Amino acid sequence: DNSIALARLAASADDNADARAQLATAESRSQAQYDTLPAAAFDRIQARVRWLNVESQVFYTMHDWAELGRVARATLAAIDDGSGQRPGDSELLLRRAVAQSFLGMALLGQNNGPEAVSVLEQSVTGYHDTPPAMAFMEDRHFYAAEANMDLAEALAKNGNRERARSLSESVLTDWEAAVVRQPENWTIKEELAKSLVLLAGVLDPANPADAARRQSLLDRAAAILNSPESQGRLTVNDKEALVKIGLLRGAAGAKEKTEIKQP
């Protein structure tokens, strides 16, 4: 649907008013199609779940955590209804992982770290364990990597920095490999930049080796997001990553000065 593409584009540009307007148009069209399907039929539930996954993506891009949480929970409820008719349906299981991932992001955005970790763990497991589904047309590996990055962030916020670091290292390796396979894909480069910042954030600046690597990671991320290729393409998330790079560099500098002043 063109309206969904426009909603995503508007949300990425931080034009939430236009994003909501385009989303309302898309939802109206989706509802019209939904209403043609027999009540309680599996196809009706399936169509509803697919729409809610798409809607969640827009709210995630907008960083509207309250709406994202509401829609993700509605998705999980609809999936439960569908699973009652077709237990073990692979598409529904994968869409459950997507919904759990979005719910985890919403919880993380609302500073509910412990619950976010629990939900994101379930999402990651779902992506890993569910058999392939022909009807699931989205990039499963991309979604799984996103869930892993959010899980790493949630773990770090909960104080489990060792596991957060291990997971961040793994995610970074995956995105670096993805860039090698698709060097012209800007979206993958954006994700690589995010993973570089994520890992830098869990390294210990008091450790000389970590401090040096942290600086290198932040420099690489900044180079991607400030490159000529980035001009006119930076999303809200990209801009937030640049702010975080500045904050992490500032925190490291402040710590360095403090240590120098100590007798």
Salt bridges, closest charged atoms under 4 A:
ASP1 OD1 - ARG29 NH1 3.53
ASP35 OD1 - ARG44 NH2 3.99
ASP64 OD2 - ARG20 NH2 2.63
GLU67 OE1 - ARG70 NH2 2.74
ASP80 OD1 - ARG96 NH2 2.96
GLU91 OE2 - ARG50 NE 2.76
GLU91 OE2 - ARG95 NE 2.78
GLU121 OE2 - ARG163 NH1 2.57
ASP129 OD1 - HIS128 ND1 2.76
GLU138 OE2 - ARG95 NH1 3.00
GLU146 OE2 - LYS194 NZ 3.27
GLU153 OE2 - LYS157 NZ 3.59
GLU169 OE2 - ARG165 NE 3.83
GLU169 OE2 - ARG213 NH1 2.57
GLU176 OE2 - ARG220 NH2 3.05
GLU191 OE1 - LYS194 NZ 3.41
ASP210 OD2 - ARG165 NH1 2.98
ASP219 OD1 - ARG249 NH2 2.56
GLU229 OE1 - LYS189 NZ 2.79
GLU229 OE2 - ARG233 NH1 3.97
GLU240 OE2 - HIS63 ND1 3.19
